[in-house]
Amino acid sequence: MQVLCHCTGVRTPAAVRGPLESTGRAHISTRELGQAGNGASTPALPCPALHKAEMRSNTSNAQKPRILIVDDEDDMQAVCSIITSNAGMEPVAFAEPMDALDYLNRGARVDVLLTDLNLPQMSGLDLAKLVGESQPSLPVVLMTGRHDFIDAAITLGAIPLLKPFSVDQLTVAIQDALERGAKGRMSGV
């Protein structure tokens, strides 16, 4: 059974939905589709957290920060997309690092790269290096469950985010990266 947020259409696995609901800050209402193959659906409840973020962004003329999420795990993509959306940001997610590079190379506006360490085709560190060569002012948050890569992330200029992380830890890491990116753009880096 596929579960979608009625506001965003983001697929939310049941294993992810429970922990997010318990925070009181993330996705809390869903619509179940495709029950017993008949296409019936249950009524969706309002999603206050998402609507609050939308209302905040609609009252401001500023663009939402765009977060490029690169993770080959669907559940992590969904979690990061929901958290960033709830925080008033615009998530764009890719499973393959080469697809993310193509997106960047087409001139898309991106404010933060949020990438996993373990990816197909190349590591998150390699992705951050490639992005840094063409866009040195683009801040990177590197998600990893491996303590031995924290120093490498810092040396590269990325903000390490150790898994498992909380909603607050992810939000703070991205806010720090946004501030770092703003400082880099002001200084001409």
C-alpha positions as CSV (number, residue, x, y, z in Angstrom):
1,M,0.0,0.0,0.0
2,Q,1.4,3.4,-1.0
3,V,1.0,6.3,1.5
4,L,1.2,9.9,0.3
5,C,0.9,13.2,2.0
6,H,-2.2,14.9,0.7
7,C,-0.5,18.3,0.6
8,T,2.8,17.4,-1.2
9,G,2.2,14.0,-2.8
10,V,5.5,12.8,-1.1
11,R,5.5,9.1,-0.5
12,T,5.9,8.4,3.1
13,P,6.8,4.9,4.2
14,A,5.0,3.7,7.4
15,A,8.4,3.1,9.1
16,V,9.2,6.7,8.6
17,R,5.8,8.2,9.3
18,G,5.7,7.1,12.9
19,P,8.9,8.7,14.1
20,L,8.1,11.9,12.3
21,E,4.6,12.1,13.8
22,S,6.0,11.7,17.3
23,T,8.1,14.9,16.8
24,G,5.0,17.0,16.4
25,R,6.8,19.0,13.7
26,A,6.6,16.9,10.6
27,H,4.1,15.2,8.3
28,I,1.1,14.0,10.3
29,S,-1.7,13.4,7.9
30,T,-1.9,10.9,5.0
31,R,-4.1,9.4,2.4
32,E,-3.9,5.7,1.6
33,L,-4.2,4.9,-2.1
34,G,-4.7,1.7,-4.0
35,Q,-6.4,-0.3,-1.1
36,A,-7.1,-3.8,-2.3
37,G,-6.4,-2.6,-5.9
38,N,-9.8,-0.8,-6.1
39,G,-8.3,2.7,-6.0
40,A,-10.4,3.6,-3.0
41,S,-9.0,6.2,-0.7
42,T,-9.6,7.3,2.9
43,P,-10.3,11.0,3.5
44,A,-7.2,13.0,4.2
45,L,-6.9,15.1,7.3
46,P,-5.4,18.6,7.1
47,C,-1.6,18.6,7.4
48,P,-1.0,21.6,9.8
49,A,2.8,21.5,9.8
50,L,3.0,21.7,6.0
51,H,0.3,24.3,5.7
52,K,2.0,26.5,8.3
53,A,5.2,26.3,6.3
54,E,3.3,27.2,3.1
55,M,1.6,30.1,4.8
56,R,4.9,31.5,6.1
57,S,6.5,31.2,2.6
58,N,3.4,32.8,0.9
59,T,3.7,35.9,3.1
60,S,7.3,36.4,2.1
61,N,8.5,37.6,-1.3
62,A,11.8,35.8,-0.9
63,Q,12.4,32.5,-2.6
64,K,12.5,29.4,-0.5
65,P,15.9,27.9,-0.1
66,R,16.3,25.0,-2.5
67,I,17.9,21.9,-1.0
68,L,19.4,19.4,-3.4
69,I,19.0,16.0,-1.7
70,V,21.1,13.1,-3.0
71,D,20.4,9.7,-1.4
72,D,19.8,6.3,-3.0
73,E,17.5,5.2,-0.2
74,D,13.9,6.2,-0.9
75,D,13.1,6.4,2.8
76,M,15.9,8.9,3.5
77,Q,14.9,10.9,0.5
78,A,11.3,11.1,1.8
79,V,12.3,12.0,5.3
80,C,14.7,14.7,4.2
81,S,12.2,16.1,1.7
82,I,9.5,16.2,4.4
83,I,11.7,17.8,7.0
84,T,13.0,20.5,4.6
85,S,9.6,21.2,3.3
86,N,8.2,21.6,6.8
87,A,11.0,24.0,7.5
88,G,9.9,26.2,4.6
89,M,12.5,25.0,2.1
90,E,12.1,23.5,-1.4
91,P,13.6,20.0,-1.6
92,V,14.7,18.5,-4.9
93,A,15.8,14.8,-4.5
94,F,17.9,12.5,-6.7
95,A,19.0,8.9,-6.1
96,E,21.9,9.0,-8.5
97,P,24.8,11.5,-8.0
98,M,25.2,11.9,-11.8
99,D,21.6,13.0,-12.1
100,A,22.2,15.6,-9.4
101,L,25.3,16.8,-11.2
102,D,23.3,17.1,-14.4
103,Y,20.7,19.1,-12.6
104,L,23.4,21.5,-11.2
105,N,25.1,21.8,-14.6
106,R,21.8,22.9,-16.2
107,G,22.1,26.0,-14.1
108,A,19.5,25.1,-11.5
109,R,19.4,27.3,-8.4
110,V,20.5,25.3,-5.4
111,D,21.3,26.7,-2.0
112,V,22.5,23.6,-0.2
113,L,23.7,20.1,-1.3
114,L,22.5,17.5,1.2
115,T,24.2,14.2,0.3
116,D,24.7,10.8,1.8
117,L,28.2,9.4,2.0
118,N,27.4,6.0,0.4
119,L,26.0,6.4,-3.1
120,P,26.1,4.5,-6.3
121,Q,28.6,5.6,-8.9
122,M,30.6,7.7,-6.5
123,S,30.8,8.6,-2.8
124,G,29.2,11.7,-1.3
125,L,32.7,13.0,-0.7
126,D,33.5,12.7,-4.4
127,L,30.2,14.4,-5.3
128,A,31.1,17.2,-2.9
129,K,34.5,17.6,-4.5
130,L,33.1,17.7,-8.0
131,V,30.5,20.3,-7.0
132,G,33.1,22.3,-5.1
133,E,35.2,22.6,-8.3
134,S,32.3,24.2,-10.3
135,Q,30.4,25.9,-7.5
136,P,32.8,26.6,-4.6
137,S,30.2,28.7,-2.7
138,L,27.6,25.9,-2.6
139,P,27.6,24.6,0.9
140,V,27.4,20.8,1.5
141,V,25.9,18.8,4.3
142,L,27.3,15.2,4.3
143,M,25.1,12.6,6.0
144,T,27.0,9.5,7.2
145,G,26.8,6.8,9.8
146,R,30.5,6.4,9.8
147,H,32.5,8.3,12.4
148,D,35.7,7.8,10.4
149,F,34.5,10.1,7.6
150,I,33.7,13.1,9.8
151,D,37.2,14.6,9.5
152,A,37.3,14.1,5.8
153,A,34.0,16.0,5.5
154,I,35.3,18.8,7.6
155,T,38.6,19.0,5.6
156,L,36.5,19.2,2.4
157,G,34.5,22.1,3.9
158,A,31.3,20.1,4.3
159,I,29.1,20.0,7.4
160,P,29.0,16.4,8.7
161,L,25.7,15.1,9.9
162,L,26.0,11.8,11.8
163,K,23.2,9.2,11.3
164,P,20.9,8.6,13.0
165,F,19.9,12.3,13.3
166,S,16.9,14.1,14.6
167,V,14.6,16.5,12.8
168,D,16.3,19.4,14.8
169,Q,19.8,18.2,13.9
170,L,19.1,18.1,10.2
171,T,17.3,21.5,10.3
172,V,20.2,23.1,12.2
173,A,22.8,21.6,9.8
174,I,21.0,23.0,6.8
175,Q,20.5,26.4,8.4
176,D,24.2,26.5,9.2
177,A,24.9,25.6,5.6
178,L,22.6,28.3,4.4
179,E,24.4,30.9,6.5
180,R,27.7,29.6,5.3
181,G,26.5,29.9,1.7
182,A,25.2,33.4,2.2
183,K,28.6,34.5,3.8
184,G,30.4,32.9,0.8
185,R,28.3,34.8,-1.7
186,M,28.8,38.1,0.1
187,S,32.6,37.6,0.2
188,G,32.7,36.6,-3.5
189,V,33.9,33.0,-2.8
